C-alpha cells in the first residue's frame, strides 16, 4: 500500500530526533509489526528502511517520519516474498521429519502443492498440503 503525505520541516526549539531503539507499528497483510530505524532520523525528516527484518519474509521499503521525537510510518511497499525454484521443505508427521524434494519452478505466496502423507511417514494415509508463505514452505498435515 502506498500513501502520500506532505511533511514540513520542524525546527522548533527543543525538538528531538528519532534514534534507535525508538519504534513505530506497521500493518502488513493484516498483521502488526514493530519497526525501528536503522539510524537516527533528524526531527522533521523522513527515512526509509527495508521491510526485513521488521516484517519477516517480505521485500520492499517502509518510509518513516520523525516529528519531535515521535516516529511514525508514512507508507510501506512491503510485499510477501515467493518461494524460489529449488526450495525444499521440512515437514513433520507423527514425530518423524521429512525433507520434501525441491520444487521445479517459482511459487508465488499462497501457492501450494500436495504430498502423499505416506511419503512423510509410512504409518499415515491422505494428503498433506505444502504452501509458500513469506519466502519459505510450510506443511499442513491435518489431512493425514
C-alpha positions as CSV (number, residue, x, y, z in Angstrom):
1,X,0.0,0.0,0.0
2,X,1.3,3.4,-0.8
3,X,0.4,6.7,1.0
4,X,1.1,10.3,0.0
5,X,1.9,12.6,2.9
6,X,3.1,16.2,2.8
7,X,5.7,16.8,5.6
8,X,7.2,20.2,6.6
9,X,10.5,20.6,8.3
10,X,10.0,21.1,12.1
11,X,12.9,23.1,13.5
12,X,11.2,24.0,16.8
13,X,13.5,24.6,19.8
14,X,13.8,21.5,21.9
15,X,12.6,19.2,19.2
16,X,14.3,15.7,19.3
17,X,15.4,13.3,16.8
18,X,14.3,9.7,16.5
19,X,17.1,7.3,17.3
20,X,17.1,3.5,17.8
21,X,15.5,2.0,19.8
22,X,12.5,4.3,19.1
23,X,9.9,2.3,17.1
24,X,6.6,2.5,15.3
25,X,4.0,0.0,14.3
26,X,3.4,-1.0,10.7
27,X,0.5,-3.2,9.5
28,X,1.2,-5.5,6.6
29,X,-1.2,-8.1,5.4
30,X,-3.5,-7.5,8.4
31,X,-0.6,-8.2,10.9
32,X,1.1,-5.6,13.0
33,X,4.9,-5.4,13.2
34,X,7.3,-3.2,15.1
35,X,9.8,-1.3,13.0
36,X,12.9,0.5,14.3
37,X,15.0,2.9,12.2
38,X,18.5,1.7,11.3
39,X,20.0,5.0,12.2
40,X,18.9,8.3,13.8
41,X,16.3,10.2,11.8
42,X,16.5,14.0,12.4
43,X,13.5,15.8,13.6
44,X,11.2,16.8,10.7
45,X,12.8,14.3,8.3
46,X,11.9,11.0,6.7
47,X,14.0,7.9,6.0
48,X,13.3,4.5,4.5
49,X,14.3,1.1,5.8
50,X,13.9,-2.3,4.3
51,X,10.9,-4.5,5.3
52,X,13.3,-7.2,6.6
53,X,13.9,-7.8,9.4
54,X,10.9,-6.0,10.9
55,X,8.5,-7.7,8.6
56,X,10.0,-11.2,8.0
57,X,9.6,-12.8,4.6
58,X,8.7,-9.5,2.9
59,X,10.5,-7.3,0.3
60,X,10.1,-3.6,-0.1
61,X,10.6,-0.4,1.9
62,X,9.0,1.3,4.9
63,X,9.0,5.1,4.9
64,X,9.4,6.5,8.5
65,X,8.9,10.1,9.7
66,X,10.2,11.8,12.8
67,X,8.3,14.6,14.4
68,X,9.5,16.0,17.8
69,X,10.9,12.6,18.8
70,X,7.8,10.6,17.7
71,X,8.4,8.0,15.0
72,X,5.5,7.2,12.6
73,X,5.1,5.1,9.5
74,X,4.3,7.2,6.4
75,X,3.9,4.4,3.9
76,X,5.0,0.9,3.1
77,X,5.6,-1.1,-0.1
78,X,6.2,-4.5,1.7
79,X,5.1,-7.5,-0.3
80,X,5.3,-11.1,0.7
81,X,8.2,-12.9,-0.8
82,X,7.6,-16.0,-3.0
83,X,9.5,-19.3,-2.8
84,X,12.3,-19.8,-5.4
85,X,12.8,-22.8,-7.6
86,X,14.9,-25.4,-5.9
87,X,13.5,-24.6,-2.4
88,X,12.5,-27.7,-0.4
89,X,10.5,-28.1,2.8
90,X,10.9,-30.0,6.0
91,X,7.5,-31.4,7.2
92,X,7.0,-33.3,10.5
93,X,4.3,-36.0,10.9
94,X,3.9,-38.5,13.7
95,X,7.2,-37.5,15.3
96,X,9.1,-38.0,12.0
97,X,10.6,-35.2,10.0
98,X,11.0,-35.5,6.2
99,X,12.7,-33.2,3.7
100,X,10.5,-32.9,0.7
101,X,12.1,-32.7,-2.8
102,X,12.9,-29.3,-4.3
103,X,10.2,-27.7,-6.4
104,X,10.9,-27.2,-10.1
105,X,9.6,-23.7,-10.5
106,X,9.0,-20.5,-8.6
107,X,6.0,-20.4,-6.3
108,X,4.0,-17.2,-5.5
109,X,2.9,-16.5,-2.0
110,X,-0.1,-18.8,-1.2
111,X,0.7,-21.3,-4.0
112,X,0.7,-24.9,-2.7
113,X,1.1,-28.5,-3.7
114,X,0.0,-31.8,-2.2
115,X,2.1,-34.7,-1.0
116,X,1.0,-38.2,0.0
117,X,1.2,-38.5,3.7
118,X,2.8,-41.9,3.3
119,X,5.8,-40.1,1.8
120,X,6.3,-38.3,5.1
121,X,5.5,-41.2,7.4
122,X,4.6,-44.7,6.2
123,X,2.0,-45.1,9.1
124,X,-0.2,-42.3,7.6
125,X,-2.5,-42.0,4.6
126,X,-4.1,-39.0,3.0
127,X,-2.7,-35.7,1.6
128,X,-0.5,-33.1,3.2
129,X,-0.5,-29.6,1.7
130,X,2.7,-27.6,1.4
131,X,2.2,-23.9,1.0
132,X,4.6,-21.0,0.1
133,X,4.4,-18.4,2.9
134,X,6.8,-15.4,3.2
135,X,9.6,-17.0,1.2
136,X,9.5,-20.5,2.6
137,X,7.3,-23.6,2.5
138,X,5.2,-24.7,5.4
139,X,3.4,-28.0,5.7
140,X,-0.2,-28.7,6.8
141,X,-0.6,-32.4,7.8
142,X,-4.2,-32.1,9.0
143,X,-5.3,-34.1,6.0
144,X,-3.2,-37.1,7.1
